[in-house]
Amino acid sequence: MTVPAVDRLYLRSAIRLAEKGLFSVTTNNPRVGCLLVKSGHIIGQGWHREDGGPHAEIDALSNTVEDPRGSTAYISLEPCCWEGRTPPCTTALIKAGIARTVIAARDPHPRVAGGGVRALLDAGIEVTEENLPEETDALNPGPLMRGENNRPFVRLKTAISIDGRTAMADGQSRWITGEEARADAQYWRARSAAIITGVGTVIADDPRLNVRDQRFGNAKPLRVVVDTGGRTPRDAALFGEKGRIAIVCAKGVESINRAEMWEQQVGPAIDLAKLLETLSDQGCNEVLVEAGATLNASFLGQGLWDEMIVYIAPRLMGDTARPLAALGFTGMEEAISTTVKSIDTLGPDLRIVLTP
Ligand SMILES: NC(=O)c1ccc[n+]([C@@H]2O[C@H](COP(=O)([O-])OP(=O)(O)OC[C@H]3O[C@@H](n4cnc5c(N)ncnc54)[C@H](OP(=O)(O)O)[C@@H]3O)[C@@H](O)[C@H]2O)c1
């Protein structure tokens, strides 16, 4: 069915509403927006405001300026039809007397996956489906990935020199890029449910890995250190900041301060696929890897990545400096090919976003 231009207009507004949850909805649920329109007027709007809070449809219904009976609900994602932490949204829409719904994407969650549309149709509500994948996938890459592959959406973030170096031979890496690039990195942290780093980076840089930019609200992603033997220093700056910290280590490693010790049976190193599965089970939608050449190589080499944000500074660090990923390749046939998604200038630096 062709969707009239006005439907697209309202649907895009619903997607803009969903974006308001970018930094507060990072685990379990997707980011969703809902607009209620009656006789050409917007009578209610809502979005999923925080993890575990009311869904967008309920939020919109709770702030209508007139009776929603007979209105059209524009929703950025198919409404849920099962009782989770909150009652099903389809029931609320039916009870409220909504006459028509226009949705931008089906919910891939196995307990919805078309069930929301069916429930509405069964109740005599007209449903118009408009696929806007570019906008909706960018909003919720995590739930999609978790549904399909039982792991979060994995973003790698790295700052390199124009000759591809991430740190000097002695470990120094502050600062390769300028303020603008470093400020941009805060955005990626804030929309992530977890930040993953390696113990090598914790020892060399002593990063806090928190969100300091007030524009991103109160985002406190879980910070995860991959650290087989428990080498994380007890006075690491990580511990000085609020928020959960997990150290992924071998069995029997002694506790380190207030960190949660996630013990794993380790082979040569921590099993990253298993770690990602654990993070998905904990509801993490998007994770950001901010690590050195060793851990980067493991994620890249195992194909456990979906997007790579590379900040490139126009300076040379020389051939004794460390690479982006210590992959140890010897033949061209081993090279990992990527696709450029976008290129932007940030102050003196470039930001390239790559996909596999
Ligand atoms: N330019 C940038 O964007 C950037 C960002 C971050 C860091 N850095 C620089 O990178 C340097 C640190 O890099 P790094 O390579 O030494 O450390 P790293 O990649 O941050 O951490 C590597 C360590 O993680 C542990 N590990 C456990 N399981 C692993 C697995 N499956 N795969 C890989 N590693 C695993 C290993 O230590 P155990 O065996 O003890 O577990 C390993 O040595 C520093 O100089 C820092 O300044 C640069």
The ligand as an SDF file (V2000), in Angstrom:
LIG
                    3D

 48 52  0  0  0  0  0  0  0  0999 V2000
   44.6900    5.3880   19.9380 N   0  0  0  0  0  0  0  0  0  0  0  0
   43.6950    4.7870   20.5100 C   0  0  0  0  0  0  0  0  0  0  0  0
   42.5120    4.9500   20.1370 O   0  0  0  0  0  0  0  0  0  0  0  0
   43.9410    3.8900   21.6950 C   0  0  0  0  0  0  0  0  0  0  0  0
   42.8740    3.3720   22.4070 C   0  0  0  0  0  0  0  0  0  0  0  0
   43.1270    2.5140   23.4680 C   0  0  0  0  0  0  0  0  0  0  0  0
   44.4350    2.1950   23.7800 C   0  0  0  0  0  0  0  0  0  0  0  0
   45.4420    2.7380   23.0720 N   0  0  0  0  0  0  0  0  0  0  0  0
   46.8410    2.4020   23.3770 C   0  0  0  0  0  0  0  0  0  0  0  0
   47.0090    1.0130   23.2420 O   0  0  0  0  0  0  0  0  0  0  0  0
   48.0040    0.5760   24.1420 C   0  0  0  0  0  0  0  0  0  0  0  0
   47.5070   -0.6490   24.8740 C   0  0  0  0  0  0  0  0  0  0  0  0
   47.2830   -1.6510   23.9310 O   0  0  0  0  0  0  0  0  0  0  0  0
   47.5340   -3.1620   24.2750 P   0  0  0  0  0  0  0  0  0  0  0  0
   47.4870   -3.8690   22.9830 O   0  0  0  0  0  0  0  0  0  0  0  0
   48.7380   -3.2810   25.1380 O   0  0  0  0  0  0  0  0  0  0  0  0
   46.3080   -3.5150   25.2260 O   0  0  0  0  0  0  0  0  0  0  0  0
   44.7700   -3.8140   25.0000 P   0  0  0  0  0  0  0  0  0  0  0  0
   44.5130   -4.2410   23.6050 O   0  0  0  0  0  0  0  0  0  0  0  0
   43.9840   -2.6760   25.5040 O   0  0  0  0  0  0  0  0  0  0  0  0
   44.5630   -5.0400   25.9920 O   0  0  0  0  0  0  0  0  0  0  0  0
   45.1600   -6.2580   25.6440 C   0  0  0  0  0  0  0  0  0  0  0  0
   45.1470   -7.2330   26.7910 C   0  0  0  0  0  0  0  0  0  0  0  0
   43.8170   -7.7180   27.0070 O   0  0  0  0  0  0  0  0  0  0  0  0
   43.9170   -9.0220   27.5370 C   0  0  0  0  0  0  0  0  0  0  0  0
   43.0850   -9.9530   26.8000 N   0  0  0  0  0  0  0  0  0  0  0  0
   42.3330  -10.9140   27.3790 C   0  0  0  0  0  0  0  0  0  0  0  0
   41.6620  -11.6040   26.4710 N   0  0  0  0  0  0  0  0  0  0  0  0
   41.9990  -11.0950   25.2630 C   0  0  0  0  0  0  0  0  0  0  0  0
   41.6270  -11.4190   23.9510 C   0  0  0  0  0  0  0  0  0  0  0  0
   40.7240  -12.3730   23.6610 N   0  0  0  0  0  0  0  0  0  0  0  0
   42.1860  -10.7270   22.9450 N   0  0  0  0  0  0  0  0  0  0  0  0
   43.0480   -9.7440   23.1910 C   0  0  0  0  0  0  0  0  0  0  0  0
   43.4310   -9.3720   24.4270 N   0  0  0  0  0  0  0  0  0  0  0  0
   42.9110  -10.0520   25.4770 C   0  0  0  0  0  0  0  0  0  0  0  0
   45.3630   -9.4500   27.4290 C   0  0  0  0  0  0  0  0  0  0  0  0
   45.9560   -9.3190   28.7110 O   0  0  0  0  0  0  0  0  0  0  0  0
   45.8790  -10.5430   29.7340 P   0  0  0  0  0  0  0  0  0  0  0  0
   46.4970  -11.7020   29.0310 O   0  0  0  0  0  0  0  0  0  0  0  0
   46.5790  -10.0850   30.9320 O   0  0  0  0  0  0  0  0  0  0  0  0
   44.4430  -10.7660   29.9520 O   0  0  0  0  0  0  0  0  0  0  0  0
   45.9490   -8.4460   26.4830 C   0  0  0  0  0  0  0  0  0  0  0  0
   47.2940   -8.2270   26.6540 O   0  0  0  0  0  0  0  0  0  0  0  0
   48.3050    1.7280   25.0570 C   0  0  0  0  0  0  0  0  0  0  0  0
   49.5560    2.2710   24.7140 O   0  0  0  0  0  0  0  0  0  0  0  0
   47.2070    2.7120   24.8080 C   0  0  0  0  0  0  0  0  0  0  0  0
   47.6700    4.0310   24.9330 O   0  0  0  0  0  0  0  0  0  0  0  0
   45.2360    3.5760   22.0330 C   0  0  0  0  0  0  0  0  0  0  0  0
  1  2  1  0
  2  3  2  0
  2  4  1  0
  4  5  1  0
  4 48  2  0
  5  6  2  0
  6  7  1  0
  7  8  2  0
  8  9  1  0
  8 48  1  0
  9 10  1  0
  9 46  1  0
 10 11  1  0
 11 12  1  0
 11 44  1  0
 12 13  1  0
 13 14  1  0
 14 15  2  0
 14 16  1  0
 14 17  1  0
 17 18  1  0
 18 19  2  0
 18 20  1  0
 18 21  1  0
 21 22  1  0
 22 23  1  0
 23 24  1  0
 23 42  1  0
 24 25  1  0
 25 26  1  0
 25 36  1  0
 26 27  1  0
 26 35  1  0
 27 28  2  0
 28 29  1  0
 29 30  1  0
 29 35  2  0
 30 31  1  0
 30 32  2  0
 32 33  1  0
 33 34  2  0
 34 35  1  0
 36 37  1  0
 36 42  1  0
 37 38  1  0
 38 39  2  0
 38 40  1  0
 38 41  1  0
 42 43  1  0
 44 45  1  0
 44 46  1  0
 46 47  1  0
M  CHG  2   8   1  16  -1
M  END
$$$$
